Amino acid sequence: MVFSKYLDFIKGKQWNILNLQTGALISLNNETFKKLKNAVRDGDTSCLSDNEISMLQEQGFLVSEIDNEISQEMKPFAYHMAKYNNSQTRLKIDFALTDRCNFNCPYCFEKDNLCKRGYDNKELFYTGEKVIDYISKLCKKKTIEHVEIVFYGGEPTLEKDFLKFFINKVSDLESRYGFTFTYLFITNGFLIDTSFISMINPKKCRYVQVTIDGTKEFHNQRRTNFAKINTFDKIIENICLLLQNGIHVVIRLNVDKSNFDSVYKFIKELPSLISTVYYGNLLGVDVARVFGGAESYDLVEYEKYRMVLIDELNRLGLVSPRTQCKELSTFCVAECVTNDIVIDHKGLIYRCWNNVFDDKCKILTIDDLLKNNLNPVESSKITLDYVSKYSLDNVNGGKCFKCKYVNYCQGLCPAVRKKIDLGEEKNIYLNGQCKKIIKDRLKQIVMQIEERNQC
């Protein structure tokens, strides 16, 4: 038996060993740490007791030599299986229902492509029927066990009539073909009301993501409608309405240099705004970096600010510190040749949802897909960029496959890989900066787990 290549020592308040394949975590006293550190360095287990060896084997820290080699050699295979697996039984559709929005957020990545004309949602209903046809034909062609649809925009709650129609249609297919159906919403939260809630099945809706940009004063400056009214109070009221109806909510905090202090204050204020009875069960919080703006943090500097916010959220029970990770796969549909699609209300299909509503970035249409026997393969430059040029085979010189932390970062978002290549983002592949980011995040998680275990 040999020590796994995916064993790592993590220092919290005390030393721990972490299995970077499975997330298994064992706390060590100082004596055991020193003994184990020397054993790993020397590749010699003779100093360990039978009980220690047995525990290390059970948790995957001690493995056979062949398993140790295979675990790394399998990384490219697992990645390519996910990348080209058209036999998958799960289908994910990212559906941008409208290019209209009732807000006017300055950092919105879609702002240059949002609707500036008269609007008719006949296109949306036509596209919806075609998506239903696509799901139905896929189910006839192969086994589909699960369908998940992400509704976003623009602002998806502007299309409540369509949502009711479409959710009912997919639910009919669920009954006919026997797959499970879940969905989620990405919304600014302002238009949520009882009519919206009445169409949601809490058992089917994974969550509703609502963005808040800080305290009431700051949020109302940045995330408001064209009339510049107070949106903050209404959004908080609507979040509470969702929670009271048993619907999971994720508050999204978009962070840049201009609003970090305000976001931190907002987190401190949260218990006075939303009952803590929902924390950690129906309510969670996600922290994200605003990218591409004058006030954006780069990928490295963002981390120290993120950690401050995550610590405060952990104290409130709004994030769950976990060391578990998934096996290496593709990051998202952008780099895949599968049946998953990103589609807009006009039936245009894209590689990456950062490109939605930019007609120049479409790769094909839903009509093309249906005519082409549901085959998503096409050879535009956009597809070749995401599927090939910015795949893990090529970015960072292909080194990600050999990195022991790759299960935690999945090689970064393909859009970020592209931005790094174009010089639009800091190159964190250089000098092991990406590894340091993951190791620092793992250290923070371990320390949070230690704190919770002491409570």
ZAZALO-751358 format. One record per residue (C-alpha): x, y, z; residue in three letters. Coordinates in Angstrom, 2 decimals. Example, Ala and Ser with C-alpha at 12.3 -4.5 7.8 and 13.67 -1.06 7.14 Angstrom:
2
+---------+---------+---------+------+
!       X !       Y !       Z ! resn !
+---------+---------+---------+------+
!   12.30 !   -4.50 !    7.80 !  ALA !
!   13.67 !   -1.06 !    7.14 !  SER !
+---------+---------+---------+------+
REM end
This chain:
455
+---------+---------+---------+------+
!       X !       Y !       Z ! resn !
+---------+---------+---------+------+
!    0.00 !    0.00 !    0.00 !  MET !
!    1.15 !    3.56 !   -0.74 !  VAL !
!   -0.02 !    7.01 !    0.27 !  PHE !
!   -2.57 !    8.51 !   -2.09 !  SER !
!   -1.49 !   11.29 !   -4.45 !  LYS !
!   -4.63 !   13.07 !   -3.26 !  TYR !
!   -3.67 !   13.25 !    0.41 !  LEU !
!   -3.19 !   16.76 !    1.70 !  ASP !
!   -2.36 !   18.23 !    5.11 !  PHE !
!   -4.61 !   21.13 !    6.09 !  ILE !
!   -3.85 !   23.33 !    9.12 !  LYS !
!   -6.88 !   24.65 !   10.93 !  GLY !
!   -6.75 !   25.14 !   14.68 !  LYS !
!   -5.06 !   21.74 !   14.53 !  GLN !
!   -3.64 !   19.62 !   11.75 !  TRP !
!   -5.92 !   17.52 !    9.55 !  ASN !
!   -5.52 !   15.19 !    6.59 !  ILE !
!   -7.92 !   15.62 !    3.70 !  LEU !
!   -8.63 !   13.20 !    0.88 !  ASN !
!   -8.90 !   15.45 !   -2.19 !  LEU !
!  -10.77 !   12.71 !   -4.07 !  GLN !
!  -13.53 !   11.98 !   -1.57 !  THR !
!  -13.46 !   14.86 !    0.92 !  GLY !
!  -12.72 !   12.50 !    3.83 !  ALA !
!  -11.24 !   14.52 !    6.71 !  LEU !
!   -9.37 !   13.24 !    9.79 !  ILE !
!   -8.21 !   15.48 !   12.64 !  SER !
!   -4.72 !   14.82 !   14.02 !  LEU !
!   -3.05 !   15.64 !   17.30 !  ASN !
!    0.48 !   17.05 !   17.05 !  ASN !
!    2.17 !   13.72 !   17.73 !  GLU !
!    0.18 !   11.86 !   15.08 !  THR !
!    0.65 !   14.70 !   12.59 !  PHE !
!    4.44 !   14.59 !   12.93 !  LYS !
!    4.48 !   10.82 !   12.63 !  LYS !
!    2.20 !   10.81 !    9.59 !  LEU !
!    4.03 !   13.71 !    7.93 !  LYS !
!    7.30 !   11.79 !    8.16 !  ASN !
!    5.64 !    8.59 !    6.93 !  ALA !
!    4.27 !   10.38 !    3.84 !  VAL !
!    7.60 !   12.06 !    3.19 !  ARG !
!    9.50 !    8.78 !    3.40 !  ASP !
!    6.79 !    6.63 !    1.81 !  GLY !
!    7.06 !    4.30 !    4.81 !  ASP !
!    4.12 !    3.08 !    6.92 !  THR !
!    6.17 !    1.05 !    9.41 !  SER !
!    5.87 !    3.76 !   12.09 !  CYS !
!    2.05 !    3.56 !   12.02 !  LEU !
!   -0.07 !    1.28 !   14.20 !  SER !
!   -2.39 !   -1.34 !   12.73 !  ASP !
!   -5.41 !    0.77 !   13.75 !  ASN !
!   -3.94 !    3.85 !   12.06 !  GLU !
!   -3.20 !    1.92 !    8.87 !  ILE !
!   -6.70 !    0.44 !    8.87 !  SER !
!   -8.33 !    3.86 !    9.25 !  MET !
!   -6.15 !    5.37 !    6.50 !  LEU !
!   -7.11 !    2.50 !    4.16 !  GLN !
!  -10.82 !    2.84 !    4.92 !  GLU !
!  -10.73 !    6.57 !    4.14 !  GLN !
!   -8.66 !    6.18 !    0.95 !  GLY !
!   -5.44 !    7.72 !    2.21 !  PHE !
!   -3.60 !    4.43 !    1.72 !  LEU !
!   -4.22 !    2.73 !   -1.62 !  VAL !
!   -2.62 !    0.16 !   -3.87 !  SER !
!    0.07 !    1.40 !   -6.24 !  GLU !
!   -2.05 !    0.59 !   -9.27 !  ILE !
!   -5.09 !    2.42 !   -7.85 !  ASP !
!   -2.86 !    5.41 !   -7.15 !  ASN !
!   -1.77 !    5.55 !  -10.78 !  GLU !
!   -5.22 !    4.84 !  -12.18 !  ILE !
!   -6.84 !    7.59 !  -10.10 !  SER !
!   -4.77 !   10.20 !  -11.91 !  GLN !
!   -4.84 !    8.56 !  -15.32 !  GLU !
!   -8.64 !    8.42 !  -15.14 !  MET !
!   -8.99 !   12.22 !  -14.88 !  LYS !
!   -8.87 !   12.89 !  -18.66 !  PRO !
!  -11.14 !    9.90 !  -19.27 !  PHE !
!  -13.77 !   11.15 !  -16.79 !  ALA !
!  -13.59 !   14.64 !  -18.30 !  TYR !
!  -14.01 !   13.39 !  -21.87 !  HIS !
!  -16.84 !   11.05 !  -20.89 !  MET !
!  -18.75 !   14.04 !  -19.52 !  ALA !
!  -17.77 !   16.19 !  -22.47 !  LYS !
!  -18.97 !   13.89 !  -25.24 !  TYR !
!  -21.54 !   11.74 !  -23.44 !  ASN !
!  -24.68 !   11.82 !  -25.55 !  ASN !
!  -25.99 !    8.78 !  -23.72 !  SER !
!  -26.48 !   10.82 !  -20.56 !  GLN !
!  -29.80 !   10.29 !  -18.81 !  THR !
!  -30.04 !   13.78 !  -17.30 !  ARG !
!  -31.04 !   16.80 !  -19.38 !  LEU !
!  -30.40 !   20.41 !  -18.38 !  LYS !
!  -31.86 !   23.38 !  -20.23 !  ILE !
!  -30.93 !   26.98 !  -19.44 !  ASP !
!  -33.89 !   28.96 !  -20.75 !  PHE !
!  -33.65 !   32.76 !  -21.09 !  ALA !
!  -37.34 !   33.57 !  -21.29 !  LEU !
!  -37.08 !   37.23 !  -22.26 !  THR !
!  -34.61 !   39.96 !  -23.08 !  ASP !
!  -36.78 !   42.44 !  -21.20 !  ARG !
!  -35.96 !   43.54 !  -17.66 !  CYS !
!  -37.71 !   45.81 !  -15.18 !  ASN !
!  -34.36 !   46.75 !  -13.60 !  PHE !
!  -31.45 !   48.80 !  -14.93 !  ASN !
!  -28.38 !   47.41 !  -13.14 !  CYS !
!  -25.12 !   49.08 !  -14.29 !  PRO !
!  -22.98 !   45.92 !  -14.17 !  TYR !
!  -25.41 !   43.56 !  -15.94 !  CYS !
!  -23.51 !   41.45 !  -18.48 !  PHE !
!  -26.61 !   41.47 !  -20.71 !  GLU !
!  -27.30 !   45.20 !  -20.60 !  LYS !
!  -26.10 !   45.93 !  -24.15 !  ASP !
!  -28.38 !   43.23 !  -25.56 !  ASN !
!  -31.58 !   43.80 !  -23.61 !  LEU !
!  -34.80 !   44.67 !  -25.41 !  CYS !
!  -35.07 !   48.26 !  -26.63 !  LYS !
!  -38.08 !   47.78 !  -28.89 !  ARG !
!  -41.74 !   46.89 !  -28.83 !  GLY !
!  -42.36 !   43.42 !  -27.45 !  TYR !
!  -44.48 !   40.45 !  -28.46 !  ASP !
!  -44.08 !   37.13 !  -26.63 !  ASN !
!  -45.40 !   35.01 !  -29.53 !  LYS !
!  -41.78 !   34.07 !  -30.22 !  GLU !
!  -41.44 !   32.80 !  -26.65 !  LEU !
!  -44.53 !   30.58 !  -26.85 !  PHE !
!  -43.34 !   29.25 !  -30.23 !  TYR !
!  -39.92 !   28.47 !  -28.75 !  THR !
!  -41.53 !   26.91 !  -25.68 !  GLY !
!  -43.51 !   24.51 !  -27.87 !  GLU !
!  -40.32 !   23.59 !  -29.73 !  LYS !
!  -38.47 !   22.93 !  -26.45 !  VAL !
!  -41.33 !   20.67 !  -25.36 !  ILE !
!  -41.01 !   18.88 !  -28.71 !  ASP !
!  -37.24 !   18.55 !  -28.15 !  TYR !
!  -37.69 !   16.97 !  -24.70 !  ILE !
!  -40.40 !   14.62 !  -26.02 !  SER !
!  -38.29 !   13.45 !  -28.96 !  LYS !
!  -35.27 !   12.90 !  -26.72 !  LEU !
!  -37.39 !   10.75 !  -24.42 !  CYS !
!  -38.47 !    8.64 !  -27.40 !  LYS !
!  -34.88 !    8.32 !  -28.60 !  LYS !
!  -33.25 !    7.30 !  -25.31 !  LYS !
!  -33.85 !    6.99 !  -21.58 !  THR !
!  -34.16 !   10.34 !  -19.82 !  ILE !
!  -34.32 !   10.01 !  -16.04 !  GLU !
!  -34.22 !   13.67 !  -15.03 !  HIS !
!  -34.92 !   17.06 !  -16.61 !  VAL !
!  -33.84 !   20.32 !  -14.97 !  GLU !
!  -34.70 !   23.74 !  -16.37 !  ILE !
!  -33.16 !   27.04 !  -15.26 !  VAL !
!  -35.47 !   29.99 !  -15.94 !  PHE !
!  -33.72 !   33.32 !  -16.28 !  TYR !
!  -33.71 !   36.39 !  -18.52 !  GLY !
!  -33.77 !   39.38 !  -18.59 !  GLY !
!  -36.33 !   39.03 !  -15.87 !  GLU !
!  -38.26 !   35.72 !  -16.03 !  PRO !
!  -41.09 !   36.84 !  -13.75 !  THR !
!  -42.23 !   39.19 !  -16.53 !  LEU !
!  -43.46 !   36.03 !  -18.27 !  GLU !
!  -45.71 !   34.47 !  -15.64 !  LYS !
!  -48.33 !   33.32 !  -18.17 !  ASP !
!  -45.67 !   31.49 !  -20.15 !  PHE !
!  -44.12 !   29.98 !  -17.02 !  LEU !
!  -47.46 !   28.50 !  -15.97 !  LYS !
!  -48.02 !   27.13 !  -19.48 !  PHE !
!  -44.51 !   25.70 !  -19.82 !  PHE !
!  -44.21 !   24.14 !  -16.37 !  ILE !
!  -47.56 !   22.40 !  -16.90 !  ASN !
!  -46.43 !   21.11 !  -20.31 !  LYS !
!  -43.17 !   19.66 !  -18.96 !  VAL !
!  -45.08 !   18.16 !  -16.01 !  SER !
!  -47.32 !   16.38 !  -18.55 !  ASP !
!  -44.19 !   14.95 !  -20.21 !  LEU !
!  -42.92 !   13.89 !  -16.78 !  GLU !
!  -46.10 !   11.85 !  -16.26 !  SER !
!  -45.91 !   10.37 !  -19.76 !  ARG !
!  -42.23 !    9.41 !  -19.86 !  TYR !
!  -41.48 !    8.83 !  -16.17 !  GLY !
!  -38.56 !   11.23 !  -15.69 !  PHE !
!  -38.28 !   13.52 !  -12.68 !  THR !
!  -38.58 !   17.26 !  -13.33 !  PHE !
!  -37.04 !   20.09 !  -11.31 !  THR !
!  -36.57 !   23.77 !  -12.03 !  TYR !
!  -35.12 !   26.95 !  -10.58 !  LEU !
!  -35.40 !   30.68 !  -11.15 !  PHE !
!  -32.82 !   33.46 !  -11.37 !  ILE !
!  -34.68 !   36.69 !  -10.69 !  THR !
!  -34.34 !   40.15 !   -9.20 !  ASN !
!  -37.27 !   39.20 !   -6.97 !  GLY !
!  -39.27 !   42.41 !   -7.35 !  PHE !
!  -42.30 !   40.94 !   -9.17 !  LEU !
!  -42.72 !   37.81 !   -7.06 !  ILE !
!  -46.29 !   37.61 !   -5.77 !  ASP !
!  -48.99 !   35.09 !   -4.86 !  THR !
!  -49.72 !   34.36 !   -8.52 !  SER !
!  -46.08 !   33.44 !   -9.09 !  PHE !
!  -45.97 !   31.31 !   -5.94 !  ILE !
!  -49.18 !   29.50 !   -6.88 !  SER !
!  -47.53 !   28.01 !   -9.98 !  MET !
!  -44.51 !   26.69 !   -8.04 !  ILE !
!  -44.39 !   23.22 !   -6.54 !  ASN !
!  -41.94 !   23.45 !   -3.59 !  PRO !
!  -41.02 !   19.80 !   -4.18 !  LYS !
!  -40.08 !   20.54 !   -7.80 !  LYS !
!  -38.50 !   23.98 !   -7.40 !  CYS !
!  -34.89 !   23.57 !   -6.26 !  ARG !
!  -34.64 !   27.25 !   -5.35 !  TYR !
!  -35.35 !   30.81 !   -6.37 !  VAL !
!  -32.16 !   32.90 !   -6.63 !  GLN !
!  -32.63 !   36.57 !   -5.76 !  VAL !
!  -29.85 !   39.15 !   -6.01 !  THR !
!  -29.22 !   41.80 !   -3.35 !  ILE !
!  -26.29 !   44.19 !   -3.62 !  ASP !
!  -25.90 !   45.37 !   -0.05 !  GLY !
!  -27.74 !   47.50 !    2.46 !  THR !
!  -30.99 !   49.21 !    1.56 !  LYS !
!  -29.32 !   52.51 !    0.69 !  GLU !
!  -26.67 !   50.99 !   -1.59 !  PHE !
!  -28.95 !   48.38 !   -3.15 !  HIS !
!  -31.50 !   51.05 !   -4.12 !  ASN !
!  -28.77 !   53.04 !   -5.86 !  GLN !
!  -27.57 !   50.11 !   -7.92 !  ARG !
!  -30.41 !   47.58 !   -8.32 !  ARG !
!  -33.46 !   49.63 !   -9.09 !  THR !
!  -35.97 !   50.13 !  -11.86 !  ASN !
!  -36.18 !   52.99 !  -14.31 !  PHE !
!  -38.38 !   54.99 !  -11.90 !  ALA !
!  -35.62 !   54.76 !   -9.23 !  LYS !
!  -38.01 !   53.53 !   -6.55 !  ILE !
!  -37.22 !   51.62 !   -3.36 !  ASN !
!  -36.84 !   48.01 !   -4.54 !  THR !
!  -35.03 !   46.71 !   -1.45 !  PHE !
!  -38.01 !   46.52 !    0.92 !  ASP !
!  -40.23 !   44.85 !   -1.68 !  LYS !
!  -37.57 !   42.24 !   -2.49 !  ILE !
!  -37.05 !   41.39 !    1.19 !  ILE !
!  -40.84 !   41.12 !    1.59 !  GLU !
!  -41.00 !   38.77 !   -1.41 !  ASN !
!  -38.16 !   36.59 !   -0.13 !  ILE !
!  -40.08 !   36.19 !    3.13 !  CYS !
!  -43.21 !   35.30 !    1.15 !  LEU !
!  -41.34 !   32.55 !   -0.69 !  LEU !
!  -39.90 !   31.15 !    2.54 !  LEU !
!  -43.30 !   31.21 !    4.26 !  GLN !
!  -44.59 !   29.04 !    1.41 !  ASN !
!  -41.82 !   26.47 !    1.83 !  GLY !
!  -39.83 !   27.53 !   -1.24 !  ILE !
!  -36.05 !   27.46 !   -1.05 !  HIS !
!  -34.33 !   30.80 !   -1.63 !  VAL !
!  -30.69 !   31.59 !   -2.41 !  VAL !
!  -29.72 !   35.22 !   -1.90 !  ILE !
!  -27.02 !   36.11 !   -4.42 !  ARG !
!  -24.53 !   38.76 !   -3.26 !  LEU !
!  -22.64 !   40.26 !   -6.21 !  ASN !
!  -19.44 !   41.81 !   -4.86 !  VAL !
!  -17.01 !   44.36 !   -6.25 !  ASP !
!  -14.81 !   47.13 !   -4.83 !  LYS !
!  -17.68 !   49.59 !   -4.64 !  SER !
!  -20.01 !   47.52 !   -2.47 !  ASN !
!  -17.94 !   45.16 !   -0.28 !  PHE !
!  -18.53 !   47.22 !    2.87 !  ASP !
!  -22.24 !   47.48 !    2.12 !  SER !
!  -22.56 !   43.72 !    1.52 !  VAL !
!  -20.77 !   43.03 !    4.81 !  TYR !
!  -23.18 !   45.34 !    6.66 !  LYS !
!  -26.14 !   43.70 !    4.94 !  PHE !
!  -25.05 !   40.27 !    6.17 !  ILE !
!  -24.83 !   41.70 !    9.69 !  LYS !
!  -28.35 !   43.10 !    9.31 !  GLU !
!  -29.90 !   39.92 !    7.87 !  LEU !
!  -31.28 !   38.54 !   11.19 !  PRO !
!  -33.28 !   41.75 !   11.61 !  SER !
!  -34.68 !   41.43 !    8.05 !  LEU !
!  -35.39 !   37.70 !    7.63 !  ILE !
!  -36.21 !   35.28 !   10.42 !  SER !
!  -33.30 !   33.04 !   11.40 !  THR !
!  -35.69 !   30.08 !   11.57 !  VAL !
!  -35.10 !   29.63 !    7.81 !  TYR !
!  -31.29 !   29.80 !    7.95 !  TYR !
!  -29.52 !   26.69 !    6.72 !  GLY !
!  -32.71 !   24.94 !    5.61 !  ASN !
!  -34.88 !   27.04 !    3.28 !  LEU !
!  -32.52 !   30.02 !    3.03 !  LEU !
!  -28.94 !   30.06 !    1.78 !  GLY !
!  -26.57 !   32.73 !    0.50 !  VAL !
!  -24.16 !   32.67 !   -2.44 !  ASP !
!  -21.30 !   35.14 !   -2.89 !  VAL !
!  -20.15 !   35.99 !   -6.42 !  ALA !
!  -17.65 !   38.30 !   -8.05 !  ARG !
!  -18.82 !   41.01 !  -10.42 !  VAL !
!  -16.59 !   40.59 !  -13.47 !  PHE !
!  -15.61 !   42.81 !  -16.34 !  GLY !
!  -16.23 !   46.19 !  -14.69 !  GLY !
!  -13.99 !   49.05 !  -13.59 !  ALA !
!  -14.72 !   48.18 !   -9.95 !  GLU !
!  -14.24 !   44.41 !  -10.33 !  SER !
!  -11.73 !   42.56 !   -8.18 !  TYR !
!   -9.30 !   40.36 !  -10.04 !  ASP !
!   -9.46 !   36.62 !   -9.34 !  LEU !
!   -6.74 !   36.75 !   -6.66 !  VAL !
!   -7.69 !   39.87 !   -4.72 !  GLU !
!  -11.34 !   38.82 !   -4.65 !  TYR !
!  -10.48 !   35.81 !   -2.48 !  GLU !
!   -9.53 !   37.72 !    0.67 !  LYS !
!  -12.77 !   39.70 !    0.55 !  TYR !
!  -14.81 !   36.61 !   -0.18 !  ARG !
!  -13.34 !   34.86 !    2.86 !  MET !
!  -14.45 !   37.68 !    5.17 !  VAL !
!  -18.02 !   37.40 !    3.88 !  LEU !
!  -18.06 !   33.59 !    3.99 !  ILE !
!  -16.89 !   33.60 !    7.62 !  ASP !
!  -19.75 !   35.90 !    8.58 !  GLU !
!  -22.27 !   33.82 !    6.63 !  LEU !
!  -20.97 !   30.65 !    8.30 !  ASN !
!  -21.44 !   32.25 !   11.72 !  ARG !
!  -25.11 !   32.78 !   10.82 !  LEU !
!  -25.51 !   29.24 !    9.45 !  GLY !
!  -26.17 !   30.50 !    5.91 !  LEU !
!  -23.41 !   28.50 !    4.26 !  VAL !
!  -22.52 !   24.88 !    4.95 !  SER !
!  -18.78 !   24.13 !    5.19 !  PRO !
!  -18.12 !   20.85 !    3.37 !  ARG !
!  -14.93 !   19.21 !    2.15 !  THR !
!  -16.78 !   16.81 !   -0.18 !  GLN !
!  -16.16 !   17.32 !   -3.88 !  CYS !
!  -17.37 !   15.71 !   -7.08 !  LYS !
!  -15.21 !   13.76 !   -9.50 !  GLU !
!  -13.67 !   15.75 !  -12.33 !  LEU !
!  -16.24 !   16.49 !  -14.99 !  SER !
!  -16.99 !   19.32 !  -17.38 !  THR !
!  -17.62 !   22.68 !  -15.73 !  PHE !
!  -20.81 !   23.39 !  -17.66 !  CYS !
!  -22.62 !   22.89 !  -20.97 !  VAL !
!  -20.34 !   25.44 !  -22.72 !  ALA !
!  -17.56 !   22.89 !  -23.21 !  GLU !
!  -19.79 !   19.86 !  -23.87 !  CYS !
!  -21.17 !   18.11 !  -26.91 !  VAL !
!  -24.28 !   16.68 !  -25.24 !  THR !
!  -28.03 !   17.25 !  -25.37 !  ASN !
!  -27.95 !   20.05 !  -22.75 !  ASP !
!  -28.72 !   23.47 !  -24.26 !  ILE !
!  -28.68 !   27.18 !  -23.49 !  VAL !
!  -31.57 !   28.78 !  -25.37 !  ILE !
!  -33.31 !   32.16 !  -25.53 !  ASP !
!  -36.91 !   33.20 !  -26.21 !  HIS !
!  -36.26 !   33.42 !  -29.95 !  LYS !
!  -35.08 !   29.81 !  -30.14 !  GLY !
!  -31.41 !   30.74 !  -30.56 !  LEU !
!  -28.98 !   28.32 !  -28.93 !  ILE !
!  -25.67 !   29.40 !  -27.40 !  TYR !
!  -22.56 !   27.79 !  -25.96 !  ARG !
!  -22.39 !   30.01 !  -22.85 !  CYS !
!  -25.16 !   31.91 !  -21.14 !  TRP !
!  -22.86 !   34.94 !  -20.92 !  ASN !
!  -23.53 !   35.24 !  -24.68 !  ASN !
!  -27.33 !   35.04 !  -24.55 !  VAL !
!  -29.21 !   37.68 !  -26.61 !  PHE !
!  -26.09 !   38.42 !  -28.67 !  ASP !
!  -27.26 !   37.02 !  -32.01 !  ASP !
!  -23.68 !   36.92 !  -33.31 !  LYS !
!  -22.89 !   34.28 !  -30.68 !  CYS !
!  -25.66 !   31.82 !  -31.51 !  LYS !
!  -24.44 !   28.42 !  -32.65 !  ILE !
!  -27.74 !   27.10 !  -34.06 !  LEU !
!  -31.49 !   27.31 !  -33.48 !  THR !
!  -34.02 !   24.98 !  -31.87 !  ILE !
!  -35.48 !   24.40 !  -35.35 !  ASP !
!  -32.02 !   23.35 !  -36.60 !  ASP !
!  -31.71 !   20.95 !  -33.69 !  LEU !
!  -35.07 !   19.33 !  -34.35 !  LEU !
!  -34.35 !   19.01 !  -38.08 !  LYS !
!  -30.90 !   17.55 !  -37.39 !  ASN !
!  -32.18 !   14.48 !  -35.50 !  ASN !
!  -31.47 !   16.25 !  -32.16 !  LEU !
!  -27.75 !   16.31 !  -32.95 !  ASN !
!  -26.13 !   19.30 !  -31.19 !  PRO !
!  -22.83 !   19.07 !  -33.04 !  VAL !
!  -21.85 !   21.99 !  -35.26 !  GLU !
!  -18.46 !   23.46 !  -36.09 !  SER !
!  -18.65 !   27.21 !  -35.56 !  SER !
!  -15.58 !   29.01 !  -34.21 !  LYS !
!  -17.49 !   29.64 !  -30.97 !  ILE !
!  -18.00 !   25.91 !  -30.46 !  THR !
!  -14.43 !   25.05 !  -31.42 !  LEU !
!  -13.18 !   27.65 !  -28.91 !  ASP !
!  -15.17 !   26.30 !  -25.97 !  TYR !
!  -15.07 !   22.59 !  -26.80 !  VAL !
!  -11.46 !   22.45 !  -27.97 !  SER !
!   -9.29 !   25.54 !  -27.56 !  LYS !
!  -10.42 !   26.24 !  -23.99 !  TYR !
!  -10.85 !   22.62 !  -22.92 !  SER !
!   -8.74 !   21.21 !  -20.10 !  LEU !
!   -6.73 !   19.36 !  -22.74 !  ASP !
!   -5.28 !   22.69 !  -23.86 !  ASN !
!   -5.59 !   25.41 !  -21.21 !  VAL !
!   -2.74 !   25.65 !  -18.72 !  ASN !
!   -0.74 !   23.31 !  -20.94 !  GLY !
!   -3.01 !   20.42 !  -19.95 !  GLY !
!   -1.58 !   20.50 !  -16.41 !  LYS !
!   -4.97 !   20.61 !  -14.69 !  CYS !
!   -5.43 !   16.87 !  -15.17 !  PHE !
!   -2.40 !   16.24 !  -12.95 !  LYS !
!   -3.30 !   18.79 !  -10.28 !  CYS !
!   -4.53 !   17.19 !   -7.06 !  LYS !
!   -6.93 !   20.10 !   -6.45 !  TYR !
!   -8.74 !   19.86 !   -9.80 !  VAL !
!  -11.85 !   18.20 !   -8.34 !  ASN !
!  -12.49 !   21.38 !   -6.36 !  TYR !
!  -12.11 !   23.95 !   -9.16 !  CYS !
!  -12.99 !   21.77 !  -12.20 !  GLN !
!  -10.33 !   23.73 !  -14.10 !  GLY !
!  -12.32 !   27.02 !  -13.84 !  LEU !
!  -15.33 !   28.23 !  -15.79 !  CYS !
!  -14.70 !   27.98 !  -19.57 !  PRO !
!  -15.61 !   31.67 !  -19.97 !  ALA !
!  -12.92 !   32.55 !  -17.39 !  VAL !
!  -10.40 !   30.32 !  -19.18 !  ARG !
!  -11.16 !   32.29 !  -22.34 !  LYS !
!  -10.82 !   35.65 !  -20.58 !  LYS !
!   -7.45 !   34.57 !  -19.14 !  ILE !
!   -6.26 !   33.65 !  -22.63 !  ASP !
!   -7.41 !   37.01 !  -24.01 !  LEU !
!   -5.74 !   38.92 !  -21.17 !  GLY !
!   -9.09 !   40.08 !  -19.75 !  GLU !
!   -8.57 !   38.24 !  -16.44 !  GLU !
!   -5.52 !   37.68 !  -14.25 !  LYS !
!   -3.76 !   34.44 !  -15.19 !  ASN !
!   -4.09 !   32.46 !  -11.97 !  ILE !
!   -2.64 !   29.36 !  -13.60 !  TYR !
!    0.78 !   31.03 !  -13.32 !  LEU !
!    2.97 !   30.32 !  -10.27 !  ASN !
!    0.36 !   28.02 !   -8.74 !  GLY !
!   -1.98 !   30.87 !   -7.80 !  GLN !
!   -5.03 !   28.73 !   -8.57 !  CYS !
!   -3.74 !   26.01 !   -6.23 !  LYS !
!   -3.22 !   28.54 !   -3.45 !  LYS !
!   -6.77 !   29.84 !   -3.87 !  ILE !
!   -8.21 !   26.33 !   -3.49 !  ILE !
!   -5.92 !   25.45 !   -0.57 !  LYS !
!   -6.89 !   28.67 !    1.24 !  ASP !
!  -10.59 !   27.92 !    0.68 !  ARG !
!  -10.12 !   24.40 !    2.04 !  LEU !
!   -8.31 !   25.76 !    5.09 !  LYS !
!  -11.21 !   28.13 !    5.74 !  GLN !
!  -13.71 !   25.27 !    5.39 !  ILE !
!  -11.74 !   23.06 !    7.78 !  VAL !
!  -11.56 !   25.84 !   10.37 !  MET !
!  -15.31 !   26.40 !   10.08 !  GLN !
!  -15.94 !   22.66 !   10.55 !  ILE !
!  -13.70 !   22.70 !   13.63 !  GLU !
!  -15.62 !   25.63 !   15.07 !  GLU !
!  -18.97 !   23.92 !   14.51 !  ARG !
!  -17.72 !   20.70 !   16.09 !  ASN !
!  -16.73 !   22.63 !   19.20 !  GLN !
!  -20.23 !   24.11 !   19.60 !  CYS !
+---------+---------+---------+------+
REM end
